[in-house]
Amino acid sequence: MTINEIQDEIVEEFLELDDWMDRYQLLIDMGSEQEPLPERYKTEQNLIDGCQSRVWLQADLVDGRVHFQAESDALIVKGIVTLLLRVFNDQTPQDILSADLYFIERIGLREHLSPTRSNGLLAMLKQMKMYALAFSTKLS
């Protein structure tokens, strides 16, 4: 699936729920279903700067696509990182770098996050794009 097809799916899932408490619960449920990050990746190097909660992000280049794994120690943040993984996981570095992430605005996520969580979301996005950039230079 393309990044935009995945984003459209997410928008559809969230817009089915009218209440933001239900949307938060959906985020928490998504995070709960996420595979736990192997302990070997829970290192200082994989911690994302700028997140109030602890968020670990591991990225590997596999067959020309970026494979992400992540985890957080906070329920809602784990749900947010799960959404980002769903969008970016196993996409090409170039697709990640050129992606227009419209789902965040369309589901109203940014406006319903506290300033610290919003900063954390931006930090996660920045780190994922940095990995994609590093991998794209390896491929060229």
Secondary structure, 3 states (H helix, E strand, C coil): CCHHHHHHHHHHHHHCCCCHHHHHHHHHHHHHHCCCCCHHHCCHHHECCCCCCCEEEEEEEECCEEEEEEEECCHHHHHHHHHHHHHHCCECHHHHHHCCCCHHHHCCCHHHCCHHHHHHHHHHHHHHHHHHHHHHHHHC
